Amino acid sequence: MQMKGYEVKRQQLEADTPKYIAFLPTGRERFIRGSAKSLGSEYTRERIKERIDAKLLSAPEKNTAFSDKKNSILLEDSARKLLDTSADKFKESPYLKKWADMQNLKIATSIYSEAGSVSELEKQISVKSADVKNARQNLRNIEHRLKKMGEIMKYAEQYQANHIYHIRYQKSKDKDRYFRQHETELLLHDGAENMLRQWGLSLKNIDLSKLQSEYKTLISQKEALRKQFKDLKKETDTLQNKQSSFIQYFNKPLTPNKQNTPEL
């Protein structure tokens, strides 16, 4: 009814609500009661509730293609932000204001159809936030492993490249003279050896090609984790935007200056 341009008052269906639901058509000043006398028996609160319940219980099987398209539209609407109707352009144009109100109603309805309540949105946000936190930690862990493996590869390459000078130095008859000639290479070899030993690596079993392969695998895993983190962060931001719009719509009247505002 609201999407058709009507305002609805006392629309709750609980037993303790006022007796009559009421509707305000476009262009009218007074609400019309949903009573058998005013609008007919089909528009009483009780009959409206019966029809809604019956429709839910006996809903026909939906066309899959149409249902998918409809769900897609709902998802697009629910991801949008509410329009701020307090801007001057909406105050100056009642028709633009009415259009904006309808758009906000569509957005809020789509959010409601997905979540149903603020508490449900909070649960979804909590789950997604935990996933984001976990993905961020996994990303940090793999970045730490990449940094360490990068250092290991650097010293492994340095060790292997200068190991020949170490062997020749050991075999040299004039070690002092050989050291003076190849001091840089020998110091690089010894420094790399010390670092590799500190990491508990066996110098005899260092396989540089295997290390490079593992490094490439970690790079691929990092990119996958980075994408996962970005996707989860985007989903969390979307849910938070929905929560904000949901609260804004259902806790604030759309037309604050109008006396006959729909009760939400």
Phi and psi in degrees as GROMACS dihedral restraints (atoms count N, CA, C in turn):
[ dihedral_restraints ]
;  ai    aj    ak    al  type     phi  dphi    fc
    3     4     5     6     1   -65.2    20    10
    4     5     6     7     1   -39.5    20    10
    6     7     8     9     1   -67.4    20    10
    7     8     9    10     1   -19.6    20    10
    9    10    11    12     1   -87.1    20    10
   10    11    12    13     1    -2.0    20    10
   12    13    14    15     1   104.6    20    10
   13    14    15    16     1     0.9    20    10
   15    16    17    18     1   -86.2    20    10
   16    17    18    19     1   148.5    20    10
   18    19    20    21     1   -97.4    20    10
   19    20    21    22     1   144.8    20    10
   21    22    23    24     1  -124.4    20    10
   22    23    24    25     1   132.6    20    10
   24    25    26    27     1  -121.2    20    10
   25    26    27    28     1   141.3    20    10
   27    28    29    30     1    56.8    20    10
   28    29    30    31     1    52.1    20    10
   30    31    32    33     1   -87.7    20    10
   31    32    33    34     1    -6.1    20    10
   33    34    35    36     1   -62.0    20    10
   34    35    36    37     1   148.0    20    10
   36    37    38    39     1  -103.2    20    10
   37    38    39    40     1     5.0    20    10
   39    40    41    42     1   -69.3    20    10
   40    41    42    43     1   161.0    20    10
   42    43    44    45     1   -69.3    20    10
   43    44    45    46     1   -29.4    20    10
   45    46    47    48     1   -90.4    20    10
   46    47    48    49     1    11.2    20    10
   48    49    50    51     1   -83.8    20    10
   49    50    51    52     1   162.1    20    10
   51    52    53    54     1   -53.3    20    10
   52    53    54    55     1   155.0    20    10
   54    55    56    57     1   -60.2    20    10
   55    56    57    58     1   -44.5    20    10
   57    58    59    60     1  -107.9    20    10
   58    59    60    61     1   133.5    20    10
   60    61    62    63     1   -81.1    20    10
   61    62    63    64     1   153.1    20    10
   63    64    65    66     1  -137.7    20    10
   64    65    66    67     1   148.1    20    10
   66    67    68    69     1  -126.3    20    10
   67    68    69    70     1   142.7    20    10
   69    70    71    72     1  -120.6    20    10
   70    71    72    73     1   106.1    20    10
   72    73    74    75     1   -70.0    20    10
   73    74    75    76     1   159.2    20    10
   75    76    77    78     1   -61.5    20    10
   76    77    78    79     1   132.6    20    10
   78    79    80    81     1    88.1    20    10
   79    80    81    82     1    -5.1    20    10
   81    82    83    84     1  -101.8    20    10
   82    83    84    85     1   155.4    20    10
   84    85    86    87     1  -100.4    20    10
   85    86    87    88     1   -24.7    20    10
   87    88    89    90     1  -115.5    20    10
   88    89    90    91     1   143.6    20    10
   90    91    92    93     1   -72.7    20    10
   91    92    93    94     1   150.3    20    10
   93    94    95    96     1  -110.4    20    10
   94    95    96    97     1   129.4    20    10
   96    97    98    99     1   -68.4    20    10
   97    98    99   100     1   143.6    20    10
   99   100   101   102     1   -85.3    20    10
  100   101   102   103     1    66.7    20    10
  102   103   104   105     1  -114.7    20    10
  103   104   105   106     1   162.2    20    10
  105   106   107   108     1   -61.0    20    10
  106   107   108   109     1   -32.8    20    10
  108   109   110   111     1   -73.4    20    10
  109   110   111   112     1   -40.2    20    10
  111   112   113   114     1   -83.6    20    10
  112   113   114   115     1   -52.4    20    10
  114   115   116   117     1  -115.8    20    10
  115   116   117   118     1    -7.6    20    10
  117   118   119   120     1   102.5    20    10
  118   119   120   121     1   160.3    20    10
  120   121   122   123     1   -63.7    20    10
  121   122   123   124     1   -22.8    20    10
  123   124   125   126     1   -71.8    20    10
  124   125   126   127     1   -13.1    20    10
  126   127   128   129     1  -115.4    20    10
  127   128   129   130     1    16.4    20    10
  129   130   131   132     1   -76.1    20    10
  130   131   132   133     1   158.1    20    10
  132   133   134   135     1   -58.9    20    10
  133   134   135   136     1   -42.0    20    10
  135   136   137   138     1   -64.6    20    10
  136   137   138   139     1   -44.0    20    10
  138   139   140   141     1   -69.7    20    10
  139   140   141   142     1   -36.1    20    10
  141   142   143   144     1   -61.6    20    10
  142   143   144   145     1   -44.5    20    10
  144   145   146   147     1   -62.7    20    10
  145   146   147   148     1   -41.8    20    10
  147   148   149   150     1   -61.5    20    10
  148   149   150   151     1   -42.5    20    10
  150   151   152   153     1   -67.8    20    10
  151   152   153   154     1   -37.4    20    10
  153   154   155   156     1   -65.1    20    10
  154   155   156   157     1   -47.0    20    10
  156   157   158   159     1   -62.3    20    10
  157   158   159   160     1   -42.0    20    10
  159   160   161   162     1   -65.3    20    10
  160   161   162   163     1   -37.4    20    10
  162   163   164   165     1   -66.1    20    10
  163   164   165   166     1   -38.6    20    10
  165   166   167   168     1   -67.7    20    10
  166   167   168   169     1   -37.7    20    10
  168   169   170   171     1   -75.8    20    10
  169   170   171   172     1   -34.2    20    10
  171   172   173   174     1  -119.7    20    10
  172   173   174   175     1    37.9    20    10
  174   175   176   177     1   -66.2    20    10
  175   176   177   178     1   129.5    20    10
  177   178   179   180     1   -69.5    20    10
  178   179   180   181     1   159.6    20    10
  180   181   182   183     1   -63.3    20    10
  181   182   183   184     1   129.9    20    10
  183   184   185   186     1   -86.8    20    10
  184   185   186   187     1   148.9    20    10
  186   187   188   189     1   -66.0    20    10
  187   188   189   190     1   125.2    20    10
  189   190   191   192     1   -60.5    20    10
  190   191   192   193     1   -45.7    20    10
  192   193   194   195     1   -63.6    20    10
  193   194   195   196     1   -44.0    20    10
  195   196   197   198     1   -65.5    20    10
  196   197   198   199     1   -41.7    20    10
  198   199   200   201     1   -62.7    20    10
  199   200   201   202     1   -43.7    20    10
  201   202   203   204     1   -62.0    20    10
  202   203   204   205     1   -41.0    20    10
  204   205   206   207     1   -65.3    20    10
  205   206   207   208     1   -42.6    20    10
  207   208   209   210     1   -63.7    20    10
  208   209   210   211     1   -44.7    20    10
  210   211   212   213     1   -61.2    20    10
  211   212   213   214     1   -37.8    20    10
  213   214   215   216     1   -62.9    20    10
  214   215   216   217     1   -41.5    20    10
  216   217   218   219     1   -65.4    20    10
  217   218   219   220     1   -41.7    20    10
  219   220   221   222     1   -61.7    20    10
  220   221   222   223     1   -41.6    20    10
  222   223   224   225     1   -63.8    20    10
  223   224   225   226     1   -39.6    20    10
  225   226   227   228     1   -65.1    20    10
  226   227   228   229     1   -43.1    20    10
  228   229   230   231     1   -63.6    20    10
  229   230   231   232     1   -43.7    20    10
  231   232   233   234     1   -66.9    20    10
  232   233   234   235     1   -22.2    20    10
  234   235   236   237     1   -83.4    20    10
  235   236   237   238     1   -11.7    20    10
  237   238   239   240     1   -81.1    20    10
  238   239   240   241     1   157.6    20    10
  240   241   242   243     1   -92.8    20    10
  241   242   243   244     1   152.1    20    10
  243   244   245   246     1   -63.5    20    10
  244   245   246   247     1   146.2    20    10
  246   247   248   249     1   -80.1    20    10
  247   248   249   250     1   137.3    20    10
  249   250   251   252     1   -84.0    20    10
  250   251   252   253     1   102.1    20    10
  252   253   254   255     1   -85.8    20    10
  253   254   255   256     1     8.2    20    10
  255   256   257   258     1   -85.4    20    10
  256   257   258   259     1    -6.4    20    10
  258   259   260   261     1   -65.6    20    10
  259   260   261   262     1   155.4    20    10
  261   262   263   264     1   -59.7    20    10
  262   263   264   265     1   -36.6    20    10
  264   265   266   267     1   -62.9    20    10
  265   266   267   268     1   -29.2    20    10
  267   268   269   270     1   -79.2    20    10
  268   269   270   271     1   -32.4    20    10
  270   271   272   273     1   -69.2    20    10
  271   272   273   274     1   -33.0    20    10
  273   274   275   276     1   -80.1    20    10
  274   275   276   277     1   -20.7    20    10
  276   277   278   279     1  -127.8    20    10
  277   278   279   280     1   103.7    20    10
  279   280   281   282     1   -59.7    20    10
  280   281   282   283     1   -34.9    20    10
  282   283   284   285     1   -68.0    20    10
  283   284   285   286     1   -41.0    20    10
  285   286   287   288     1   -65.4    20    10
  286   287   288   289     1   -38.4    20    10
  288   289   290   291     1   -64.2    20    10
  289   290   291   292     1   -42.9    20    10
  291   292   293   294     1   -63.4    20    10
  292   293   294   295     1   -41.7    20    10
  294   295   296   297     1   -61.5    20    10
  295   296   297   298     1   -44.2    20    10
  297   298   299   300     1   -63.5    20    10
  298   299   300   301     1   -39.4    20    10
  300   301   302   303     1   -61.7    20    10
  301   302   303   304     1   -40.3    20    10
  303   304   305   306     1   -65.9    20    10
  304   305   306   307     1   -39.0    20    10
  306   307   308   309     1   -64.5    20    10
  307   308   309   310     1   -42.6    20    10
  309   310   311   312     1   -64.3    20    10
  310   311   312   313     1   -37.0    20    10
  312   313   314   315     1   -63.9    20    10
  313   314   315   316     1   -43.2    20    10
  315   316   317   318     1   -60.8    20    10
  316   317   318   319     1   -42.9    20    10
  318   319   320   321     1   -63.6    20    10
  319   320   321   322     1   -48.6    20    10
  321   322   323   324     1   -63.3    20    10
  322   323   324   325     1   -40.2    20    10
  324   325   326   327     1   -63.6    20    10
  325   326   327   328     1   -40.8    20    10
  327   328   329   330     1   -64.8    20    10
  328   329   330   331     1   -41.6    20    10
  330   331   332   333     1   -62.1    20    10
  331   332   333   334     1   -44.6    20    10
  333   334   335   336     1   -63.1    20    10
  334   335   336   337     1   -39.3    20    10
  336   337   338   339     1   -64.7    20    10
  337   338   339   340     1   -27.5    20    10
  339   340   341   342     1   -83.9    20    10
  340   341   342   343     1   -46.6    20    10
  342   343   344   345     1  -101.7    20    10
  343   344   345   346     1   -50.1    20    10
  345   346   347   348     1    95.2    20    10
  346   347   348   349     1   -25.9    20    10
  348   349   350   351     1  -164.5    20    10
  349   350   351   352     1   162.1    20    10
  351   352   353   354     1   -65.1    20    10
  352   353   354   355     1   -38.5    20    10
  354   355   356   357     1   -62.1    20    10
  355   356   357   358     1   -37.9    20    10
  357   358   359   360     1   -66.9    20    10
  358   359   360   361     1   -40.0    20    10
  360   361   362   363     1   -62.4    20    10
  361   362   363   364     1   -39.9    20    10
  363   364   365   366     1   -62.1    20    10
  364   365   366   367     1   -39.1    20    10
  366   367   368   369     1   -62.9    20    10
  367   368   369   370     1   -45.5    20    10
  369   370   371   372     1   -62.7    20    10
  370   371   372   373     1   -41.7    20    10
  372   373   374   375     1   -64.3    20    10
  373   374   375   376     1   -39.9    20    10
  375   376   377   378     1   -61.8    20    10
  376   377   378   379     1   -44.6    20    10
  378   379   380   381     1   -64.1    20    10
  379   380   381   382     1   -47.8    20    10
  381   382   383   384     1   -64.3    20    10
  382   383   384   385     1   -38.3    20    10
  384   385   386   387     1   -63.4    20    10
  385   386   387   388     1   -38.7    20    10
  387   388   389   390     1   -65.3    20    10
  388   389   390   391     1   -39.5    20    10
  390   391   392   393     1   -64.2    20    10
  391   392   393   394     1   -41.1    20    10
  393   394   395   396     1   -62.4    20    10
  394   395   396   397     1   -44.0    20    10
  396   397   398   399     1   -62.0    20    10
  397   398   399   400     1   -42.8    20    10
  399   400   401   402     1   -65.8    20    10
  400   401   402   403     1   -42.8    20    10
  402   403   404   405     1   -64.8    20    10
  403   404   405   406     1   -39.3    20    10
  405   406   407   408     1   -63.2    20    10
  406   407   408   409     1   -42.0    20    10
  408   409   410   411     1   -66.5    20    10
  409   410   411   412     1   -41.4    20    10
  411   412   413   414     1   -61.6    20    10
  412   413   414   415     1   -38.0    20    10
  414   415   416   417     1   -65.8    20    10
  415   416   417   418     1   -41.6    20    10
  417   418   419   420     1   -64.8    20    10
  418   419   420   421     1   -40.6    20    10
  420   421   422   423     1   -62.5    20    10
  421   422   423   424     1   -43.5    20    10
  423   424   425   426     1   -72.0    20    10
  424   425   426   427     1   -31.7    20    10
  426   427   428   429     1   -66.2    20    10
  427   428   429   430     1   -37.0    20    10
  429   430   431   432     1   -65.1    20    10
  430   431   432   433     1   -42.5    20    10
  432   433   434   435     1   -64.2    20    10
  433   434   435   436     1   -39.7    20    10
  435   436   437   438     1   -64.3    20    10
  436   437   438   439     1   -40.6    20    10
  438   439   440   441     1   -62.8    20    10
  439   440   441   442     1   -45.9    20    10
  441   442   443   444     1   -65.3    20    10
  442   443   444   445     1   -44.1    20    10
  444   445   446   447     1   -65.9    20    10
  445   446   447   448     1   -34.3    20    10
  447   448   449   450     1   -61.2    20    10
  448   449   450   451     1   -41.3    20    10
  450   451   452   453     1   -67.7    20    10
  451   452   453   454     1   -41.8    20    10
  453   454   455   456     1   -60.0    20    10
  454   455   456   457     1   -45.1    20    10
  456   457   458   459     1   -62.9    20    10
  457   458   459   460     1   -39.8    20    10
  459   460   461   462     1   -62.0    20    10
  460   461   462   463     1   -46.5    20    10
  462   463   464   465     1   -74.1    20    10
  463   464   465   466     1   -30.4    20    10
  465   466   467   468     1   -65.0    20    10
  466   467   468   469     1   -43.5    20    10
  468   469   470   471     1   -63.6    20    10
  469   470   471   472     1   -41.9    20    10
  471   472   473   474     1   -64.0    20    10
  472   473   474   475     1   -40.1    20    10
  474   475   476   477     1   -65.8    20    10
  475   476   477   478     1   -49.0    20    10
  477   478   479   480     1   -66.3    20    10
  478   479   480   481     1   -38.1    20    10
  480   481   482   483     1   -66.5    20    10
  481   482   483   484     1   -29.9    20    10
  483   484   485   486     1  -109.2    20    10
  484   485   486   487     1     2.6    20    10
  486   487   488   489     1   -65.4    20    10
  487   488   489   490     1   -31.4    20    10
  489   490   491   492     1   -61.3    20    10
  490   491   492   493     1   -35.6    20    10
  492   493   494   495     1   -69.6    20    10
  493   494   495   496     1   -34.7    20    10
  495   496   497   498     1   -64.9    20    10
  496   497   498   499     1   -42.8    20    10
  498   499   500   501     1   -62.8    20    10
  499   500   501   502     1   -45.9    20    10
  501   502   503   504     1   -65.1    20    10
  502   503   504   505     1   -34.6    20    10
  504   505   506   507     1   -64.7    20    10
  505   506   507   508     1   -41.8    20    10
  507   508   509   510     1   -63.1    20    10
  508   509   510   511     1   -33.1    20    10
  510   511   512   513     1   -89.4    20    10
  511   512   513   514     1   -10.5    20    10
  513   514   515   516     1   -68.4    20    10
  514   515   516   517     1   140.8    20    10
  516   517   518   519     1   -80.1    20    10
  517   518   519   520     1   -28.7    20    10
  519   520   521   522     1  -116.8    20    10
  520   521   522   523     1    82.9    20    10
  522   523   524   525     1   -64.7    20    10
  523   524   525   526     1   -37.2    20    10
  525   526   527   528     1   -62.4    20    10
  526   527   528   529     1   -43.9    20    10
  528   529   530   531     1   -66.4    20    10
  529   530   531   532     1   -42.8    20    10
  531   532   533   534     1   -65.2    20    10
  532   533   534   535     1   -38.2    20    10
  534   535   536   537     1   -63.4    20    10
  535   536   537   538     1   -42.6    20    10
  537   538   539   540     1   -62.6    20    10
  538   539   540   541     1   -34.0    20    10
  540   541   542   543     1   -76.9    20    10
  541   542   543   544     1   -30.8    20    10
  543   544   545   546     1  -129.9    20    10
  544   545   546   547     1    40.8    20    10
  546   547   548   549     1   -61.3    20    10
  547   548   549   550     1   -44.3    20    10
  549   550   551   552     1   -60.1    20    10
  550   551   552   553     1   -48.6    20    10
  552   553   554   555     1   -62.8    20    10
  553   554   555   556     1   -40.4    20    10
  555   556   557   558     1   -69.1    20    10
  556   557   558   559     1   -38.3    20    10
  558   559   560   561     1   -67.6    20    10
  559   560   561   562     1   -39.4    20    10
  561   562   563   564     1   -63.4    20    10
  562   563   564   565     1   -39.9    20    10
  564   565   566   567     1   -63.1    20    10
  565   566   567   568     1   -47.8    20    10
  567   568   569   570     1   -67.8    20    10
  568   569   570   571     1   -38.2    20    10
  570   571   572   573     1   -63.7    20    10
  571   572   573   574     1   -43.8    20    10
  573   574   575   576     1   -65.1    20    10
  574   575   576   577     1   -40.1    20    10
  576   577   578   579     1   -61.6    20    10
  577   578   579   580     1   -44.1    20    10
  579   580   581   582     1   -61.9    20    10
  580   581   582   583     1   -42.4    20    10
  582   583   584   585     1   -65.0    20    10
  583   584   585   586     1   -43.3    20    10
  585   586   587   588     1   -65.3    20    10
  586   587   588   589     1   -37.7    20    10
  588   589   590   591     1   -67.0    20    10
  589   590   591   592     1   -36.6    20    10
  591   592   593   594     1   -61.6    20    10
  592   593   594   595     1   -32.6    20    10
  594   595   596   597     1   -84.0    20    10
  595   596   597   598     1     3.5    20    10
  597   598   599   600     1    74.5    20    10
  598   599   600   601     1    24.6    20    10
  600   601   602   603     1   -92.1    20    10
  601   602   603   604     1   142.5    20    10
  603   604   605   606     1   -82.2    20    10
  604   605   606   607     1   120.1    20    10
  606   607   608   609     1   -66.3    20    10
  607   608   609   610     1   -27.9    20    10
  609   610   611   612     1   -75.0    20    10
  610   611   612   613     1   -24.8    20    10
  612   613   614   615     1  -108.0    20    10
  613   614   615   616     1    15.6    20    10
  615   616   617   618     1   -70.9    20    10
  616   617   618   619     1   123.0    20    10
  618   619   620   621     1  -116.0    20    10
  619   620   621   622     1    98.8    20    10
  621   622   623   624     1   -63.3    20    10
  622   623   624   625     1   -39.4    20    10
  624   625   626   627     1   -64.2    20    10
  625   626   627   628     1   -36.4    20    10
  627   628   629   630     1   -67.4    20    10
  628   629   630   631     1   -40.8    20    10
  630   631   632   633     1   -62.1    20    10
  631   632   633   634     1   -41.4    20    10
  633   634   635   636     1   -64.7    20    10
  634   635   636   637     1   -39.0    20    10
  636   637   638   639     1   -65.3    20    10
  637   638   639   640     1   -43.0    20    10
  639   640   641   642     1   -64.8    20    10
  640   641   642   643     1   -35.9    20    10
  642   643   644   645     1   -64.3    20    10
  643   644   645   646     1   -43.4    20    10
  645   646   647   648     1   -63.6    20    10
  646   647   648   649     1   -38.1    20    10
  648   649   650   651     1   -63.3    20    10
  649   650   651   652     1   -42.3    20    10
  651   652   653   654     1   -65.0    20    10
  652   653   654   655     1   -36.7    20    10
  654   655   656   657     1   -60.9    20    10
  655   656   657   658     1   -43.8    20    10
  657   658   659   660     1   -63.9    20    10
  658   659   660   661     1   -41.9    20    10
  660   661   662   663     1   -64.5    20    10
  661   662   663   664     1   -37.2    20    10
  663   664   665   666     1   -64.1    20    10
  664   665   666   667     1   -44.0    20    10
  666   667   668   669     1   -63.3    20    10
  667   668   669   670     1   -39.0    20    10
  669   670   671   672     1   -65.8    20    10
  670   671   672   673     1   -42.0    20    10
  672   673   674   675     1   -67.0    20    10
  673   674   675   676     1   -37.2    20    10
  675   676   677   678     1   -62.9    20    10
  676   677   678   679     1   -43.0    20    10
  678   679   680   681     1   -64.7    20    10
  679   680   681   682     1   -43.0    20    10
  681   682   683   684     1   -60.5    20    10
  682   683   684   685     1   -43.3    20    10
  684   685   686   687     1   -62.1    20    10
  685   686   687   688     1   -45.5    20    10
  687   688   689   690     1   -63.2    20    10
  688   689   690   691     1   -41.6    20    10
  690   691   692   693     1   -64.9    20    10
  691   692   693   694     1   -44.4    20    10
  693   694   695   696     1   -65.7    20    10
  694   695   696   697     1   -38.8    20    10
  696   697   698   699     1   -64.6    20    10
  697   698   699   700     1   -41.2    20    10
  699   700   701   702     1   -63.6    20    10
  700   701   702   703     1   -43.0    20    10
  702   703   704   705     1   -63.4    20    10
  703   704   705   706     1   -40.1    20    10
  705   706   707   708     1   -65.2    20    10
  706   707   708   709     1   -43.9    20    10
  708   709   710   711     1   -61.3    20    10
  709   710   711   712     1   -39.8    20    10
  711   712   713   714     1   -63.9    20    10
  712   713   714   715     1   -44.1    20    10
  714   715   716   717     1   -63.1    20    10
  715   716   717   718     1   -39.3    20    10
  717   718   719   720     1   -66.7    20    10
  718   719   720   721     1   -37.7    20    10
  720   721   722   723     1   -64.5    20    10
  721   722   723   724     1   -40.0    20    10
  723   724   725   726     1   -63.4    20    10
  724   725   726   727     1   -42.8    20    10
  726   727   728   729     1   -60.4    20    10
  727   728   729   730     1   -44.4    20    10
  729   730   731   732     1   -62.3    20    10
  730   731   732   733     1   -44.5    20    10
  732   733   734   735     1   -66.2    20    10
  733   734   735   736     1   -40.4    20    10
  735   736   737   738     1   -60.0    20    10
  736   737   738   739     1   -49.3    20    10
  738   739   740   741     1   -64.9    20    10
  739   740   741   742     1   -43.5    20    10
  741   742   743   744     1   -61.0    20    10
  742   743   744   745     1   -42.5    20    10
  744   745   746   747     1   -72.8    20    10
  745   746   747   748     1   -47.4    20    10
  747   748   749   750     1   -85.0    20    10
  748   749   750   751     1   -12.3    20    10
  750   751   752   753     1  -105.0    20    10
  751   752   753   754     1    -8.2    20    10
  753   754   755   756     1  -128.9    20    10
  754   755   756   757     1   135.7    20    10
  756   757   758   759     1   -68.0    20    10
  757   758   759   760     1   145.9    20    10
  759   760   761   762     1   -71.2    20    10
  760   761   762   763     1   -32.7    20    10
  762   763   764   765     1  -122.8    20    10
  763   764   765   766     1    82.1    20    10
  765   766   767   768     1   -64.4    20    10
  766   767   768   769     1   -21.5    20    10
  768   769   770   771     1   -90.8    20    10
  769   770   771   772     1    -2.4    20    10
  771   772   773   774     1  -100.2    20    10
  772   773   774   775     1   133.4    20    10
  774   775   776   777     1   -68.7    20    10
  775   776   777   778     1   -44.2    20    10
  777   778   779   780     1   -89.1    20    10
  778   779   780   781     1    69.7    20    10
  780   781   782   783     1   -88.8    20    10
  781   782   783   784     1   137.9    20    10
  783   784   785   786     1   -57.4    20    10
  784   785   786   787     1   137.8    20    10
  786   787   788   789     1   -83.5    20    10
  787   788   789   790     1   122.3    20    10
